[in-house]
Amino acid sequence: MTDLDALREAARAAYVFTLPLIEIATTRSRGLAVGSPMNTFGHMRRLADHTARAVTTPNNDTFYSTAQVDLSEGPVTLTLPPSGDRYLSVQFMDAYSNTFALLGTRTTGGEGGTYTLVGPGDATSPGPRVLRAPTRHVWVLARILVEGPEDAADAKSVQTGLSMQGPATADPGTFANRGADWRDYLASAAELMRLNPPPVMDGRILARMAPLGLEAFEPDRFRPEEAAAIAEGLEAGRRFGRSAGGLTGPSFIDGWSYPDGRLGNFGQNYALRAAVAVGGLAALPPEEAMYMRAEGDLPRSLFDGGRAWRLHFPADRQIPVDSFWSLSLYEATEDGQFFFTRNDINRFAIGDRTPGLARNPDGSLDIWIGAASPGPERESNWLPAPEGPFALFMRAYLPRPELLDGRWHLPPVEPA
């Protein structure tokens, strides 16, 4: 390998490795820009719709509460409200997007409680309600189920009980986004790695990145041909991020792809981590929620909105979950992200809590998908689509063992 090849490969590896750092920093900057301070929860008190563009693949099932945390000045304290039988999850992600803790319905129950979050070097003694973060910066994302429009007030009451107390911290600053010039991108990546040192298990990929000198990054030291090689490598990483697929794998069973078991806890699978940073940032681990994507008739697994589609569940093939399920429809951006699309009935997902969802006389269930209404008698089960390409994702919250281990599969989406 020539020196230029080594730089090219180092830049590609660096983009894939640091992309989650950049994406989370971008999310943090957006929050700060709209007045959400560090170390405190901001509550989103309406369900996501077509205007929600802060994070890719949002859900339309839960209220979100989000907090960007800086532990450099000391611990923060989190209070979880009693949620009873209502689904609640509070996800803790390190600066590299790994989920290192989950509180709520599945893990700690519905009684609520107070917990302490400490930084990697904090001297606080371990205990049953102490969470130790692997990095200085942490993203905390809570999801609170909303059963329907009439349930919104009760869901907000639970959400209000979710709080965080912690020391004031300095603004961490603004960093380059994923489309930035190689100099700006790598300078930001280097600073974020300095603030949030990677674990020792990442030593092998860090050695591949060594020709870039990110420990003390000096872009002006590279000759023009070296700079060109770095730019080429970074662009190769960028192309991978746009095309890698995000939440689900490349293979399909009955027209659906299923999540990798390492989703949310990526270990050394940096490619998966980068793909999810673009196509499903903040995805929950499979044991909390499974994300399945349907295979469409267009490239990139998209569906043709000019056609009508049907998803049919036989009476004996209902989705095995201990909480709830929903089918979400998204338009796809050119850079591989997914957002809800505007429609006349303001329905962005359909699921087991959809008001008026009707089963057939034999107990089976049909969901009708398309740009045009399927008719008055079917509109209760209609998921509107744009006339252009769209993507379909199924979410199954608290999946049962037969879904987790692959014994149960979704039926295919077929032309209506």
N, C-alpha and C positions, 0 to 999 in steps of 0.2 A: 504494500500500500504506500503510495506516495504521500508526501506531506500535505498536498492539496486534498487528496482522497481522505486523509485522516481528519482534516478540518471539516470537510463536507459531512463525513459521518458523525463527527462530534457535534456539529450544528444540528443535524437531524435528531440525534439522540437527545440533545439538550432541549429541543422544542417539545418532543414527546414527553420528556421527563418533567419539564417545568410548566407545561400547559395548565394543569390544575391550579398551580400557584397563581398564575396570571388570571385565570378565570375567576377564582375566588376573590382576588384583589380587585378585579373589575366590579364584581358584585358588591364588594365592600364600598368602593368609591361611589357607586350609584346610590347606596343607602345614605352615605354621608352627605351627598349632594342634595338630598331631599330632606335633610334635617334629622336623620336618625343617628344619635351619638353612639360611640363605642360603649360596650359593657351595659347595655340596656336593651330590653325587648321593644321592637316596633310591631304593632299588631295590624294585620291586614284584615279589615272587618267586612269584607265582601268576597264572594267567591270569584276566582280568576275567570276572566272572559277574554275576548279577542284583543282587548287593550293591554293585557298583561304581557309585557315583553322583557321583564328583568331577568327571568330564568327560563331556560328552554324546558319544554314538555311540562308545563304546570298542570296541576289537577284542578278539577271543578267540583271536588267532593269535600274539601276541608278548608277551614280558615287557616291561614299561615300566620305564625309569629316568628320573627327572625331577630337574631342578635349577633353582631360581630364583636368578638371578644379579643382583648389584648391583656394577657396575663403578666406582662412585664413589671407591673406595679403591685402585684399581689393577687390573691384569690378573688373570685367572684362567688356570690351565693345565688342559687336558683331556687325559687319556690314553685312547685307544681300544685295546681289546685286539685281538689277531689273531682274526679270525672265520672265516677260510678261506672255504668255500662257503656258510656260514650267512648268511642275510639279516640285515643290521644297518644301521640308519639312525640318525643323530644330527642332529636338526632344531634349528636356532637361530632363534628368533622374537623380534622386537623387541617393545616394549611395546604396539604397535598390531596385533600378531599376524601381521605379515609375516614370511615365511621368508626370511632373508637369507643363510643358508648351510645346506648339507646335507653331512655326511660319512658315509662308509660304503660299502656294497657297490657302489653304482652310480657313485659319484664318486671315492672314494679307494682302493677295493679292500678286500681282506680281510686286509691285512698289519698293520693297526693303526698307531699312531703317537701322538706328542704334539703338541698344538696350543696356541697362546696366543690367548685372546680378550681384546680390548682395547676400551675405551670410545670414544665418538665424539671426545673431545678428548685422548685419550692420545697421548703423544709417541713411543710405540714405533714403530720403523721397520717398514715393510711387509715381508713375506717370504712364502715359499710355505706356511708353517705358522702364519701370523698372520691371525686373523679380526677385522675391525673391525666392532663393533656400531653400528647407527645410534642407539641409545638407551642410557641408563644401565641400565635394567632389561631383562633378557633371560630368556626361558624356554627351557631346553634340554630336549628330550624325545627319548629314545632308545627304539628298538624292536628287539627281538632275537627272531628267529623260534624258535618251539618246534614241532618236528615232530610231537610227540605226547607222551603221558604218559611213555613210556620215554626220551624225549629231555630231560626237564625238568632232570635233574642236569647234563647237558652244557651246556645253555643257561644255567643258573645260573653255571657255571664261567666262561663267556664274560662274562656280566654282571658278575661280581665284578671282572674286569679293567678295567671302565669306572670311571674316577675323575676327581675334580676337586680342585684345590688352589687356594686363593685367600685373600685377606685377610678377616678378620672384618669384618662390617658391622653397622650398627645395624638393628634391626627397622624396616622401612619403614612400619609402622603399619597400621591397619585402615581400610578405605574402604567406602563405601556399596555395596550391591548394586544390580542393575539394576532392582529394583522399588521403590527408595527414593523418598521424598518429593522433590519437585523441588529443594528447598533443599539437602538432604543429597547428592542425586545430583550436582548441578552443583558443589557445593563439592568433592566428591571428584574429579570430573572435572577441575576447575581445578587442583587440587594435583597430580594425576597428569600433566597436561600441563606443569606447571611443572618437575616432576622429569624429564620425558621430552619435551622440546620437539619439536613436529612439524616435518617438513621444509618447506623454502621452497615446494615444489610444492603444498602444501596451502593456500596463501595465499587462494585464491578462497573455499573453504568457511569458512575462518577469518573472512573478511570478513563472510559471512552470519551468523556466530555473534557478531559484534562487539556487537550491542545488549545482550547479556547481561553484558558486562564481565568475562569470565572471567579476564583478566590480573590483576585484583584484585577478586575476586567478593565482592559485598556484597548478599546477598539482601534485607536490611531496607530497602534504598533504593527498592524497587519498591512502587508503590501497589497496593491490593487488586486493582484491575482488571488491572493489569500482571502481578501474581502469578498471577491466574487464567489469563491468556493463556499464560504460561510453562508452567503446569501442563498446559494443554490441548495445547500443542506437544510437551511431553515425552511425554504419553500417546499422541499420534499416532506418535511415534517408537517407543514401546514396542509399539504394535499392529503396526507394520511388522516389528519384530524377531520377533514371535511368528508371523507369517504368511508370512515371506519365503521359506521353503523350505530354507534352509541350504546343504547341500553341492552340490546339483544344480540345474539350471535348470528353468524351468516347462514346457518342451516335451518331448514323449516320442516316441521312435522304437521301434516294436514293443513299446510298453509300458514303456520305460525312459527315464529322463532321465540326461543325462551332465553331467560337471562343466564349468564355465567354465574356459577355458584360463588365466585369471588367478588361479585358486584358489591360495592360499598366497602369491602375490605380487600384491597387490591394486592397487597403484598408487593412482589416484584413484577407483577404484570403491568408494566408501564403503558403498554399499548392499549390495553383495556381501559386503564385509568384515564388516558388522554381521550379516547373515543367517548367515554361517558362524560368527560368534562365539556365536550362540545354538544353531544346529543342527549344528555340526561343528567346534568350536574345536580348533585344532591340526591341522587337516587338512593332509596332505602335498600338495605340488604334483603335477599330473597325471603328469609324467614319472617321478615316484617311485612313485605309487600313484593309480589311478583309482577314484573312488567313483561308483557308479551306483545309482539308486533306482528300484524298480519301482512302476508305477502300479496302485493298488488300486481296489476298487469302491466305496470310501467317500470322503467329503470328506477333504481334506488328503492325498490319495494313500495312504490307509490301506486295509488289507485287513480283511475280515470274518472273524474267527477262528472263527465258527460254520460256515464252509465249508471244504472241502478243496481244496488247490491243488497244481498240478504245474508244475515247471520242467523242460523237456525239451531236452537238447542232442543234436542229431543227431551221428552219428559224425564228420561232416566239419565240425562247427561248434564245436570246442573253444576255450576261452578262450585267446587268444594272449598269454602272459606269459613273462617270463624268470625269474620267481621263483615266486609261488604266487597262488592266488585263494581267496576264501571268501565265502559268502553268510551275512549276519548278520540276525537277526530281533530287532526292538525293540518295546517298548511305547512309546507317545507320551505325553508329559506335556502338560498344557493350555497351557504356555508355550512349546511348540515344541521341547522337547528329547527325546532318545531314549536308552533304557536297556534292557539285557537283561531278560528276563522269566523268572521262575522256572518250571521244568518238571521232570517226574519223572525224566528221564534226564540232566539237567544238560548238555544240548547247547544251546549258544547260537549256534553257527554251524556251517556244514557246508562242506567244500571239498575240494580235491584231496589234502589230507593226512589226511582223516577216516578213522580205522581202519575197515576193512571196507566202505568205499564200493564199491558193486558196479555194474558196467556191464552193459548188456543184451547178449545174444549178438551183435547187429550192431555193437557198439562204442558205441552211444549211451548217454546217461546221463539218468536221471530222478531228480529231487529231489522228495520228497513233503513238503508243508507243511500243517500243520493241528493242531488241538487234540487230535484223536483219532489213535491209532496207525493207520497204513495197513495193518497186518497184519504178522505175524512175518517174512514173506519180503521185506518192504520196509523194515523198521525201520532197517536199516543206512544207508538213504538218506533218513531222516525228519528233518526240522527241526521240532521241536515249536513250536506257537503257543499263545497264550492264547485263551480263548473270546471275548475282546473284541477291539477293533481293534489292529492291529499294522502295522509298517513293515518293508520288506525293502530291504537295501542290499547290493550286490555290491562287493567290493574286489578289485582286480587289481594286484598288486605287480610293479613293473618291466614295465609294459605295452609290448608291441611296437608298432612304427610303425602297423600297420593298425588297432589299437585307439585309439591316440592321435589319428590323423588322421580317424577316423570311417568307414573302409572296412569295419570289422567291427562288427557289432551283436549284442547279446544277444538270444536268443529270448524271447518273451513268457511271463509267468507266467499260466497258464490254470486254470480250474476243473478239478478232477480228476474 
